Amino acid sequence: WMSRNRSMKFRSSDPTYLASVTTWLNVLLPKIEPLLYANGGPIIAVQVENEYGSFGCDHDYIQYLETLFRKNLGNDALLYTTDGASDHLVTCGSLSSLYSTV
């Protein structure tokens, strides 16, 4: 449904894309919140983005996602990103406020 809009720039801070992502995550993340380990559930950590450094370098986009995840999951949620094993990929795909894995 999102790909019908050919002008939308995916995985970016494009406002049209973020509006769609926000709509979806505001439905999905509240369903995950009670299942977090901190709430007695089995989910230990939640991945904010996957190998984004291989795709782009839009820190505003990742910051927006982090804010949205924190709003829905709380500040105690363990959030992380995963990227390839190079300085460039990790730098572009993560934020200092998130755990980073390779």
C-alpha positions in Angstrom: 0.0 0.0 0.0 2.8 2.4 0.7 4.6 1.6 -2.6 1.7 3.1 -4.6 3.0 6.5 -3.8 6.0 6.7 -6.2 7.3 10.0 -4.8 7.7 8.6 -1.3 11.2 8.1 -0.1 11.3 4.9 2.0 13.5 4.6 5.1 14.0 8.4 5.3 12.7 11.4 7.1 10.3 12.1 4.2 7.1 13.3 6.0 4.8 11.2 3.8 6.8 8.1 4.7 7.0 9.0 8.4 3.2 9.5 8.5 2.7 5.9 7.3 5.3 4.5 9.6 3.8 6.4 12.6 0.4 5.0 11.8 1.7 1.5 11.7 4.0 1.6 14.7 1.3 3.3 16.8 -0.7 0.1 16.3 2.1 -2.4 16.5 4.2 -1.1 19.4 1.5 -0.9 22.0 0.9 -4.6 21.4 4.5 -5.4 22.1 4.8 -3.2 25.2 3.2 -5.6 27.7 5.4 -8.4 26.4 8.7 -6.6 27.2 11.0 -8.3 29.7 10.7 -5.3 32.0 6.9 -6.0 32.2 7.3 -9.7 32.8 7.2 -10.7 29.2 9.7 -12.7 27.0 10.9 -9.8 24.7 14.3 -8.6 26.0 15.2 -6.0 23.3 13.6 -4.4 20.3 15.4 -3.6 17.0 14.6 -0.1 15.7 16.2 -0.5 12.3 18.0 -3.3 10.4 21.3 -2.6 8.5 20.2 1.0 7.8 23.8 2.1 7.3 23.9 0.0 4.1 20.9 1.9 2.9 21.2 5.5 4.0 22.6 8.0 6.5 19.6 10.0 7.7 20.0 10.4 11.4 16.8 12.5 11.6 15.0 9.4 10.5 16.6 7.1 13.1 16.0 9.7 15.8 12.3 9.9 14.8 12.0 6.1 15.1 13.7 6.1 18.4 11.3 8.8 19.7 8.3 6.8 18.4 9.6 3.6 20.0 10.2 5.3 23.3 6.8 7.0 23.3 5.1 3.6 22.8 7.5 1.3 24.7 8.8 3.6 27.5 12.3 4.8 28.4 13.2 1.4 30.0 12.9 -0.5 26.7 16.2 -1.9 25.5 16.4 -0.6 21.9 19.1 -1.4 19.3 20.2 -1.3 15.7 22.1 -3.8 13.7 24.6 -2.9 10.9 27.5 -4.3 9.0 31.0 -4.4 10.5 32.5 -1.2 9.2 32.8 2.3 10.8 30.7 3.9 8.0 27.8 1.4 8.3 27.6 1.6 12.1 28.0 5.4 12.0 25.2 5.9 9.5 22.9 3.1 10.9 22.9 4.0 14.6 22.7 6.7 17.2 24.7 7.0 20.4 21.4 6.7 22.4 20.8 3.2 21.0 22.7 0.0 21.4 24.5 -1.0 18.2 25.2 -4.6 17.1 27.0 -5.9 14.0 
